[in-house]
Amino acid sequence: MTVPPTPAAELAKLAKTPFPGASTDYETARQALLAQEIEFRRHMTRLTEQRRALPPGPVIEKDYRFKDEQAFEVGLIDLFGDKDTLVTYFWMYGPQRERPCPMCTNWLGAVNGNAADIKQRVALKILGRSSVERQFAFAQERGWRDLNFVQTVGDDYARDLGVLLPDGSEYPALIVFRRDGDRVRLFWASEMTREMADPGQDPRDAPDIASLWSVLDLTPGGRGTDWYPKLNY
């Protein structure tokens, strides 16, 4: 028999404000917020379980080609190495761009700090339309040591994902693949497109994969409406 979880509002009563002097209004509002945060945590746990329970995705039939860090041409299944799961991020650093997208750069900087640990569990590859050498040179400039960059050969991959625009600019794409014997299947793809954004908000996933925004969301001013990271300050 499954024991139901303790109601969030009841758990919230166990919290203690870490500093003295809080007003009654603050204590009441913070407790109500904490109950919602507990419910949100539970919802995110259910969402994660639902994601893991997805049925097998479509087999990737097209023979997409890539160049790895040694400039060897490889197929999608080769990017798995000895892992059964492959996490890929297609970043906005095509040959038409003088410099990469600042937001992609911000996100990859955070991922680099966790990449060595992530790669203990899954394969992790950063895909771009620029040459491997160009991507790697920028990584060296930023001090990234644990990310593996891969060049897409031709534009079929980006075009089929729908992230390549007619003017040569791109959108990013976070895609997770799963090995199925000698085949590759899609497991999950970020599909919250720009058209799905709520009024007044930038497109975003749930959960938000950018630690930048997650941290700013904890602050009084939040993430703001007109500020974005830059490559240099």
Stockholm file with secondary structure:
# STOCKHOLM 1.0

chainA/1-233         MTVPPTPAAELAKLAKTPFPGASTDYETARQALLAQEIEFRRHMTRLTEQRRALPPGPVIEKDYRFKDEQAFEVGLIDLFGDKDTLVTYFWMYGPQRERPCPMCTNWLGAVNGNAADIKQRVALKILGRSSVERQFAFAQERGWRDLNFVQTVGDDYARDLGVLLPDGSEYPALIVFRRDGDRVRLFWASEMTREMADPGQDPRDAPDIASLWSVLDLTPGGRGTDWYPKLNY
#=GR chainA/1-233 SS CCCCCCCHHHHHTTCCCSSSCCCHHHHHHHHHHHHHHHHHHHHHHHHHHHHHTCCCCCBCCSCCEEECTTCCEEEGGGGGTTCSEEEEEECSCCTTCSSCCHHHHHHHHHHHHHHHHHTTTSEEEEEESSCHHHHHHHHHHHTCCSCCEEEESSSHHHHHHTCBCTTSCBCCEEEEEEEETTEEEEEEECCCCGGGCCTTCCCCCSSCCCHHHHHHTTSTTTTCSSCCCCSCC
#=GC SS_cons         CCCCCCCHHHHHTTCCCSSSCCCHHHHHHHHHHHHHHHHHHHHHHHHHHHHHTCCCCCBCCSCCEEECTTCCEEEGGGGGTTCSEEEEEECSCCTTCSSCCHHHHHHHHHHHHHHHHHTTTSEEEEEESSCHHHHHHHHHHHTCCSCCEEEESSSHHHHHHTCBCTTSCBCCEEEEEEEETTEEEEEEECCCCGGGCCTTCCCCCSSCCCHHHHHHTTSTTTTCSSCCCCSCC
//
